[in-house]
Amino acid sequence: MTPLESPAQAQPQGLMVQGMQTARLPWRFDAAAALAEVNALPSSLWRTHFNEGRHDGGWQALALRSAPEAPIDVVPVDVPASGYADTPALEQCPTLRAMLDTMALPWKSVRLMQLLPGCEIKEHTDAGVCAARGEARLHVPLQTGEQVFFHVDGERIPLRAGECWYVDVSRPHRVRNRGSQTRVHLVADTSVDMRLFEAFRSSDAGEPLPDPSDPWSQFIRFRDFVGADAEHSARLSAITNTAEFVQESVRMGQDAGFQFDASDVESAMKAGRRAWVEQWIL
């Protein structure tokens, strides 16, 4: 979390707040009660996430507030909060309704998002959904665990059940569920108003999660290992095909005792390209 700068009024978005990337906000909730309500909802209400290129099939959404003009109810659209309405599913979840009322923000799209065990949300960005543009996406984990890995710009975010987090999803982010339970989050979009700005002022970075098995941490250690070993470095440097490079990196890492995924290698390569491009942007 970076230092918070004063907001400037923006039109038609909310207050534009600089310096926020991730933050644990001061609200805390009864995740168990909310999860019981979620589990009681009909399974037919869940939809596979509409952006199929960003996941491997295990990412699902259920609309709690939606805009009538949206192509499907789980798709956020660029209309004011007044253009959104509660769905019948939210009416069946008084604990979730109370959570939203407690925060008392100008809610737009509100969804339940779940990621099945063993599944992955691939690295992507959601353009413009950030406090610097007057918009915020808040996450309240209802069911999660230490084997759920949520990374933003290569940094693991230590989300725990019942906490409320702001995440700058305009930055590269991805999620992997290596646990045995489905990860379930309440995900709510809002314009930034003074109430949320004050919550930003009271926020913190959360409590770190143990990371020995974090695949990104494993990859960073593997990268250091290769950098210090001339033979391994030469073997990888000789590969010019991207897919072969990724495959060989994963295989080499496993042989050396490092457990990471192809997506970690791909994310590092994307970050390198972004850094190279951004050095020329004035």
Buried (B, 14 or more C-beta within 10 A) or exposed (E): BEEBEEBEEBEEBBBBBBBBBBBBBBBEBBBEBBBEBBEEBEEEBBBEBEEEEBBBEBBBBBBBBBBEEBEEBBBBBEBEBEBBEBBEBBEBBEBBBBBBEEBEBBBBBBBBBBBBBEBBBBBBEBEEBBBBBBBBBBBBBBBBBBBBBBBBEBEBBBBBBBBBBBBBBBBBBBBBBBBEEBBBBBBBBBBBBEEBBEBBEEBEEBEEBEBEEBBBBBBBBBBEBBEEEEEBEEBEEEBEEEEEBBBBBBEBBEEEEBBBBEBBBBBBBEBEEEEEEEEEEE
